Amino acid sequence: MEETIKPTGIEVKPLNPWFSMWVKPRATMRHILRSKDKYYSYVLALAMLTGISDALSNASFKSLGDDNNLLRIVIIVLLLGSTGGFITFYFRSWLLRVTGSWIGGKSSRKEMHLMNAWVVVPLIWFFPLWIPQFIIFGNELFSSETPRIDSNGILSFSIIGFGIIEFIVAIWTIVIFFKCLSEVQGFSIWKAILNVLIATLVTTLALSILVAAVFFIISFIK
């Protein structure tokens, strides 16, 4: 007699990457890969938002506010950040896929795009926190000299607090990245780290050769 399996009545809710990526990165990545077409439509937007987020952080570290007002900084960040995010995203995806294949990586181009786009969900969550920082700190958020912040204990404490939150989110995003890279490539965390190291080495070597070639051409012309 054939055995029949009765339904348990337990409903398994699908993962929502905007939340589950924080705590279940590998399971979330598997869920995304099973529904490629649904989540691929977000890839370009996520890549550009990541570039803008990176540009905001770089603008504050490089004291862009010393020579530009807040409105100009925002325009520069939006234009250069979105463009840089787009270029960096596709180059990083290609490089990780190629170098990963040398050590047994099995991801397709589309799968690597999905991975690189969705691992930045924690950074996207931090993105709205720039708005209160604009309001509270103004141009000094991007300036080398911060007299108003330095003279106010609450402002000093606040900017340190935002910095700590951003640091924690950045570190956790790196952890998520390695977990998702190992999932999409089909190998261990250690191989995922090796994948990134090889990609970094290849990039460094290529840039070194390019710089050496430029200096050689310049010296030859002279």
C-alpha positions in Angstrom: 0.0 0.0 0.0 1.4 3.4 -1.0 2.1 5.7 1.9 0.6 9.2 1.6 2.3 12.2 3.1 -0.1 14.5 4.8 0.6 18.3 4.8 1.9 19.5 8.2 -0.1 22.7 8.0 3.1 24.7 8.7 3.4 27.6 6.2 7.0 28.4 5.3 7.3 32.1 4.6 9.7 33.2 1.8 12.7 35.2 2.9 12.7 38.9 2.4 16.3 39.9 1.4 15.9 43.4 2.7 15.7 41.9 6.2 17.0 38.3 6.1 20.3 39.3 4.5 21.3 40.7 7.9 21.0 37.4 9.8 20.7 34.6 7.2 23.0 35.7 4.3 23.6 32.2 2.8 20.0 31.2 2.9 19.0 34.6 1.5 21.5 34.2 -1.3 20.1 30.8 -2.2 16.6 32.3 -2.2 17.7 35.1 -4.5 19.4 32.7 -6.8 16.3 30.6 -7.1 14.3 33.7 -8.2 16.9 35.3 -10.4 14.6 37.3 -12.7 12.6 38.8 -9.8 15.7 40.1 -8.0 17.9 41.0 -11.0 15.8 44.0 -11.7 17.2 45.6 -8.5 20.9 45.1 -9.5 21.6 48.4 -11.3 19.9 50.5 -8.6 21.7 48.7 -5.8 25.0 49.1 -7.6 24.5 52.9 -8.0 23.3 53.3 -4.4 26.4 51.5 -3.2 28.6 53.9 -5.2 26.8 56.9 -3.8 27.2 55.6 -0.2 30.9 55.0 -0.8 31.3 58.5 -2.3 29.6 60.1 0.7 32.1 58.3 3.0 35.0 59.3 0.9 33.8 62.9 0.7 33.9 63.1 4.5 37.4 61.6 4.8 38.8 63.7 1.9 37.5 67.0 3.3 35.5 67.8 0.2 33.7 70.5 2.2 36.8 72.7 2.5 36.2 74.0 -1.0 32.6 73.2 -1.7 29.2 74.0 -0.1 26.8 71.2 0.9 24.7 71.4 -2.2 27.7 71.1 -4.5 29.0 68.2 -2.5 25.6 66.4 -2.8 25.6 66.9 -6.6 29.2 65.7 -7.0 28.5 62.6 -4.8 25.3 61.8 -6.8 27.0 62.1 -10.2 30.4 60.6 -9.5 29.1 58.0 -6.9 26.4 56.6 -9.2 28.8 56.4 -12.2 31.6 55.0 -10.1 29.3 52.5 -8.4 28.1 51.2 -11.8 31.7 50.8 -13.2 33.1 49.3 -10.0 30.2 46.9 -9.7 30.6 45.3 -13.2 34.4 45.2 -13.0 34.4 43.6 -9.5 31.8 41.1 -10.6 33.7 40.1 -13.7 37.1 39.9 -11.8 35.7 37.8 -8.9 34.0 35.4 -11.3 37.1 35.0 -13.5 39.6 34.6 -10.6 37.2 32.4 -8.7 36.9 30.0 -11.6 40.7 29.4 -11.3 40.1 27.8 -7.9 36.8 26.0 -8.7 34.2 28.7 -8.5 31.0 27.9 -10.4 29.0 31.1 -10.5 27.5 32.5 -13.7 27.7 36.1 -14.7 24.1 36.7 -13.6 24.6 35.0 -10.3 27.7 37.0 -9.5 25.8 40.2 -10.4 23.1 39.2 -8.0 25.6 38.5 -5.2 27.5 41.7 -5.6 24.3 43.7 -5.6 22.4 42.2 -2.7 25.2 41.8 -0.2 25.2 45.6 0.3 21.7 45.6 1.9 23.1 46.6 5.3 24.9 49.6 3.7 21.6 50.6 2.0 19.9 50.5 5.4 22.5 53.0 6.7 21.9 55.3 3.8 19.0 57.2 5.3 21.2 58.0 8.3 23.0 60.5 6.1 20.0 62.8 6.1 20.0 63.6 9.9 23.8 64.0 9.6 23.3 66.6 6.9 20.8 68.4 9.1 22.8 68.2 12.3 26.4 68.7 11.1 25.9 70.6 7.8 29.1 71.3 5.8 31.3 70.4 8.7 30.5 66.8 8.0 32.9 67.0 5.0 35.4 69.6 6.3 38.8 69.2 7.8 38.1 72.0 10.4 35.0 71.5 12.5 34.8 74.4 15.1 31.0 74.1 15.7 31.2 70.3 16.3 34.4 70.6 18.4 32.8 73.2 20.7 29.7 71.2 21.3 29.9 68.0 23.4 26.6 66.7 22.1 27.6 67.2 18.5 31.0 65.6 19.1 29.4 62.6 20.8 26.8 62.3 18.0 29.3 62.3 15.1 31.3 59.6 16.9 28.1 57.6 17.4 27.3 57.8 13.7 30.9 56.8 12.9 30.7 53.7 15.2 27.4 52.6 13.6 28.8 53.0 10.1 31.9 51.0 11.1 29.9 48.1 12.6 27.6 48.0 9.5 30.7 48.0 7.2 32.3 45.1 9.1 29.2 43.1 9.1 28.7 43.7 5.3 32.2 42.3 4.7 31.2 39.2 6.7 28.0 38.9 4.7 30.0 39.4 1.5 32.3 36.4 2.1 29.4 34.2 3.1 27.4 35.0 0.0 30.5 34.8 -2.2 31.2 31.3 -0.9 27.5 30.4 -1.6 27.4 31.6 -5.1 30.8 30.2 -6.0 30.0 26.8 -4.4 33.1 26.7 -2.1 34.2 27.4 1.5 34.6 30.7 3.3 38.4 30.2 3.1 38.2 29.8 -0.6 36.1 32.9 -0.8 38.8 34.8 1.0 41.4 33.4 -1.4 39.1 34.4 -4.3 39.2 38.0 -3.1 43.0 37.9 -2.4 43.7 36.6 -6.0 41.4 39.3 -7.5 43.2 42.0 -5.4 46.6 40.7 -6.5 45.6 40.6 -10.2 44.3 44.2 -9.9 47.5 45.4 -8.1 49.7 43.7 -10.7 47.8 45.1 -13.6 47.9 48.6 -12.2 51.7 48.3 -11.4 52.3 47.3 -15.0 50.2 50.1 -16.3 52.0 52.7 -14.2 55.4 51.3 -15.2 54.4 51.4 -18.9 53.2 55.1 -18.6 56.5 56.1 -16.9 58.5 54.2 -19.6 56.6 56.0 -22.4 57.0 59.4 -20.7 60.8 58.8 -20.2 61.1 57.5 -23.8 59.4 60.6 -25.2 61.6 62.9 -23.2 
